[in-house]
Amino acid sequence: MRVAVLGPGGVGGLIAGALQRAGTEVVIVAREQTATAISAHGLRVRSVSLGEWVAHPPAVHRLDEPVDALIVATKASGLEPALERIAVEPALVLPLLNGLDHLEVLRERFGAEAVLAGSIRVEADRPQTGV
């Protein structure tokens, strides 16, 4: 299974790093500066329960290659501009962002049958790009 993570902040970075560590093929979709930094230095994950490691998933500014699933972990306020960087139609879209209004936006963009309603409870932050 190939999974894209849109928004490698605290939540998205943890998910991308953990999925790759578990053997899942992961690609990060981020702003150009962030994608460049992650490509060059990796993604440092520090977790009380999972430990600390550096993941090296590919990071792109625009997703042009097919994926089985897209995990959306942007801030709700940045969702629509972030979606402009997705040029494929994944079979499954799992949003993990605050609020509820994003479901309508995602279902309009990808189709209601592809978009799940998701939630996550995790304490996470991104002290700097790639960390």
SVG drawing of the C-alpha trace seen along z (x, -y; Angstrom):
<svg xmlns="http://www.w3.org/2000/svg" viewBox="-21 -29 41 32">
<polyline fill="none" stroke="black" stroke-width="0.4" points="0.0,0.0 1.3,-3.5 0.2,-6.3 0.6,-10.0 0.6,-12.3 -0.4,-15.9 0.9,-18.2 3.9,-17.0 3.4,-19.0 3.2,-17.5 0.4,-15.1 1.3,-14.4 5.0,-14.0 4.3,-11.5 2.0,-9.5 4.4,-9.6 7.3,-8.5 5.5,-5.8 4.0,-4.4 7.3,-4.3 9.0,-2.7 6.3,0.0 7.2,0.8 4.5,-1.2 5.5,-3.0 5.0,-6.7 5.3,-10.0 5.0,-13.3 3.3,-16.2 4.4,-19.6 5.1,-23.2 8.2,-23.5 10.6,-24.6 9.4,-21.9 9.6,-19.2 13.2,-20.3 14.2,-20.2 12.7,-16.7 14.3,-15.4 17.7,-16.7 17.6,-15.9 14.8,-13.4 12.0,-13.7 13.0,-13.5 10.3,-11.9 10.4,-12.0 7.7,-10.1 7.3,-9.1 5.7,-5.8 7.4,-5.1 10.9,-6.4 13.1,-8.6 14.3,-8.1 14.8,-9.8 12.6,-8.7 13.5,-9.4 10.3,-9.3 10.3,-11.0 8.9,-14.5 7.3,-16.3 5.7,-19.7 3.0,-18.2 1.6,-14.7 1.5,-13.5 1.9,-9.7 -0.9,-7.4 -1.4,-6.5 -3.8,-4.1 -4.6,-6.4 -4.2,-10.1 -4.0,-11.2 -4.8,-14.9 -3.1,-16.4 -3.1,-20.1 -4.6,-22.9 -8.2,-23.3 -7.5,-26.9 -4.8,-25.8 -6.8,-22.9 -7.9,-24.3 -4.5,-25.7 -2.9,-22.4 -5.4,-20.4 -4.1,-22.2 -0.9,-20.2 -2.8,-16.9 -3.1,-15.9 -4.3,-12.3 -7.5,-10.7 -6.7,-8.3 -9.1,-5.5 -9.3,-6.5 -9.0,-9.9 -8.6,-10.1 -8.7,-13.6 -7.1,-14.1 -7.6,-17.8 -9.6,-20.0 -13.2,-20.9 -16.0,-19.4 -16.4,-21.7 -13.5,-20.1 -15.5,-16.9 -17.7,-18.8 -14.7,-20.2 -12.9,-16.9 -16.1,-15.0 -16.7,-17.5 -13.1,-17.2 -12.6,-13.4 -16.2,-12.0 -18.2,-11.0 -17.4,-7.3 -13.6,-8.0 -13.6,-10.3 -13.8,-8.9 -14.4,-10.9 -11.4,-10.5 -10.1,-11.8 -6.8,-11.5 -5.9,-12.2 -2.3,-12.9 -0.1,-15.6 2.2,-16.7 4.2,-19.7 6.7,-20.7 9.4,-22.8 11.1,-23.3 10.8,-22.1 11.5,-18.3 11.3,-17.8"/>
</svg>
